[in-house]
Amino acid sequence: MRLDKYLKVSRLIKRRTVANEACDAEKIFVNGKAARASYDVKINDIIEINMGKTPLKVRVLKVAEVVGKDGASDLYEVV
C-alpha cells in the first residue's frame, strides 16, 4: 500500500492530500530516510512524522486497505 494511503487509513494524518504534501515537503521518514508518497509500506517499517510540535514515531504492525475507526490504531504501535 502507498505511504500516503496508509497514513490516511491508519488515521495518522486526516486526509490523503495532506499526507501527500507532507511527503513532498520531506516531513515523513521511513526507516530513517525521507519517503515519497508512493513508497510501498511493509510490516515492521518505522514511520516518523515531523509535523507540528511533537514528532511521532510508529512501527507498522498491519497493512489493510479498509479499516474502521476502531481498528485504525491496531495498524501501528507508537515507538
Backbone bond lengths (Angstrom), bond angles and torsions (degrees), N, CA, C in turn:
res aa  C-N    CA-C-N  psi(-1)  N-CA   C-N-CA  omega(-1)  CA-C   N-CA-C  phi
1 M - - - 1.450 - - 1.529 108.17 -
2 R 1.308 115.52 142.04 1.465 121.43 177.93 1.525 110.71 -62.65
3 L 1.323 116.18 149.10 1.459 121.61 -178.46 1.516 112.06 -61.64
4 D 1.330 118.51 -44.87 1.461 120.07 -178.43 1.529 111.38 -63.23
5 K 1.319 117.11 -37.48 1.466 120.23 177.96 1.528 111.02 -69.85
6 Y 1.337 117.31 -39.39 1.467 120.43 178.48 1.530 110.96 -62.08
7 L 1.327 116.68 -42.15 1.467 120.06 179.66 1.522 111.34 -62.56
8 K 1.325 117.24 -35.20 1.455 120.83 177.83 1.526 111.48 -74.12
9 V 1.338 117.61 -47.75 1.461 121.60 -177.93 1.528 110.90 -61.56
10 S 1.339 116.45 -39.46 1.467 120.45 -179.66 1.529 111.92 -80.14
11 R 1.319 116.21 -4.82 1.455 123.39 179.01 1.531 113.14 62.88
12 L 1.331 116.50 27.85 1.455 120.48 171.97 1.522 109.95 -75.51
13 I 1.342 115.87 -33.28 1.464 123.02 173.05 1.517 106.71 -128.87
14 K 1.324 115.71 138.59 1.462 120.60 -168.92 1.524 114.56 -66.63
15 R 1.332 117.08 -41.89 1.468 120.19 -176.91 1.519 110.85 -125.57
16 R 1.323 115.70 149.26 1.465 120.89 -178.89 1.523 111.46 -66.47
17 T 1.314 117.72 -35.67 1.466 119.74 179.24 1.532 110.57 -65.78
18 V 1.324 117.46 -37.12 1.465 121.10 177.28 1.525 109.51 -66.44
19 A 1.328 117.76 -40.10 1.463 122.17 177.24 1.530 110.24 -63.10
20 N 1.321 116.36 -41.27 1.459 121.43 178.87 1.529 110.89 -63.11
21 E 1.328 117.12 -43.80 1.469 121.56 179.36 1.525 110.90 -66.37
22 A 1.337 117.86 -37.28 1.463 121.46 178.76 1.530 110.44 -65.08
23 C 1.316 116.97 -38.24 1.471 120.73 176.76 1.525 110.65 -65.19
24 D 1.324 116.52 -42.53 1.467 120.79 178.85 1.530 111.47 -63.34
25 A 1.334 117.34 -33.28 1.459 122.29 -179.83 1.527 112.21 -85.73
26 E 1.337 117.07 6.81 1.471 123.91 179.71 1.524 112.48 56.77
27 K 1.332 115.96 44.46 1.463 121.82 175.59 1.523 111.59 -102.96
28 I 1.328 116.78 -3.07 1.458 122.48 179.16 1.537 108.03 -117.24
29 F 1.335 115.68 127.10 1.455 121.55 179.15 1.517 109.13 -121.29
30 V 1.322 116.55 140.02 1.463 121.82 175.21 1.524 107.28 -122.56
31 N 1.322 115.53 121.88 1.466 122.32 -178.45 1.534 111.67 53.92
32 G 1.326 116.25 38.91 1.463 121.49 175.27 1.513 116.13 85.73
33 K 1.332 118.58 -1.28 1.463 121.62 -179.09 1.519 109.82 -118.63
34 A 1.332 116.63 144.23 1.463 120.64 175.29 1.521 108.29 -60.50
35 A 1.335 116.02 132.44 1.468 120.42 -174.12 1.517 111.43 -114.08
36 R 1.311 114.68 146.27 1.463 121.03 174.42 1.520 108.75 -86.07
37 A 1.321 116.71 161.49 1.464 122.06 -179.98 1.526 111.67 -63.07
38 S 1.315 117.33 -24.76 1.462 121.28 -177.85 1.529 112.71 -86.57
39 Y 1.325 118.53 1.63 1.469 121.37 179.84 1.528 109.44 -58.03
40 D 1.333 116.95 137.68 1.462 122.35 -179.25 1.532 109.11 -88.22
41 V 1.331 116.90 108.29 1.462 122.50 -176.94 1.521 110.20 -71.84
42 K 1.356 115.11 134.60 1.455 121.81 178.67 1.527 109.62 -124.68
43 I 1.320 117.01 160.81 1.457 121.83 177.88 1.529 108.73 -63.59
44 N 1.329 116.04 141.32 1.472 126.14 -178.57 1.520 113.99 77.11
45 D 1.332 119.51 5.76 1.464 120.69 171.06 1.524 108.53 -67.44
46 I 1.328 116.39 145.71 1.461 122.14 174.85 1.526 107.09 -103.80
47 I 1.330 116.74 118.77 1.465 122.18 -179.00 1.523 108.54 -108.11
48 E 1.346 116.24 127.17 1.459 121.91 176.28 1.520 108.01 -111.52
49 I 1.332 116.23 129.21 1.460 122.18 179.41 1.523 107.40 -115.12
50 N 1.328 117.20 114.82 1.463 122.35 -177.58 1.522 110.56 -107.84
51 M 1.321 115.92 58.74 1.460 121.40 177.22 1.521 106.88 -115.85
52 G 1.315 116.59 139.71 1.455 119.35 179.48 1.523 111.09 81.77
53 K 1.329 115.80 -162.33 1.460 120.65 -174.21 1.517 113.20 -80.76
54 T 1.331 116.96 -39.76 1.461 119.53 -177.69 1.524 111.10 -109.84
55 P 1.327 116.73 123.78 1.465 118.82 176.66 1.528 110.45 -70.46
56 L 1.321 116.03 151.65 1.457 122.45 -178.96 1.522 108.45 -121.65
57 K 1.338 116.08 133.16 1.457 121.70 -179.47 1.523 107.71 -125.52
58 V 1.340 117.07 122.55 1.462 121.51 -177.61 1.532 110.55 -131.56
59 R 1.342 115.72 154.43 1.462 122.86 174.45 1.525 107.59 -108.15
60 V 1.321 116.87 133.12 1.459 122.23 -179.85 1.525 109.04 -75.34
61 L 1.338 116.51 123.33 1.465 121.79 177.62 1.524 112.10 -100.39
62 K 1.335 116.11 -38.50 1.466 121.50 -179.40 1.517 109.19 -141.98
63 V 1.303 115.47 155.63 1.465 121.85 173.14 1.517 106.39 -124.10
64 A 1.335 116.64 118.43 1.466 121.34 -179.45 1.517 109.39 -137.62
65 E 1.329 115.74 140.62 1.470 121.11 -178.00 1.527 112.21 -69.53
66 V 1.334 116.36 -42.74 1.460 120.77 -176.80 1.528 108.12 -128.91
67 V 1.334 115.54 128.02 1.456 120.93 179.99 1.524 107.75 -140.98
68 G 1.325 116.12 140.18 1.456 120.18 176.45 1.521 110.91 -74.96
69 K 1.312 115.32 171.06 1.458 120.85 -178.18 1.533 111.48 -59.03
70 D 1.328 117.01 -39.51 1.453 120.96 -178.18 1.524 112.97 -71.30
71 G 1.309 117.65 -30.37 1.459 121.29 -176.85 1.520 114.72 -90.85
72 A 1.317 117.60 -1.97 1.474 120.33 -176.43 1.522 111.84 -63.58
73 S 1.326 117.65 -38.28 1.472 119.74 -177.30 1.525 111.94 -74.11
74 D 1.342 118.47 -11.62 1.474 121.24 177.57 1.528 111.29 -78.46
75 L 1.329 118.37 -9.99 1.453 121.39 -178.38 1.531 112.58 -79.31
76 Y 1.328 117.46 -17.00 1.469 120.40 -175.79 1.530 110.12 -148.17
77 E 1.340 115.02 164.61 1.463 121.19 171.18 1.521 107.92 -128.73
78 V 1.301 117.40 141.20 1.460 122.03 179.31 1.524 108.18 -76.41
79 V 1.327 115.31 131.55 1.477 120.75 -178.78 1.513 108.73 -97.48
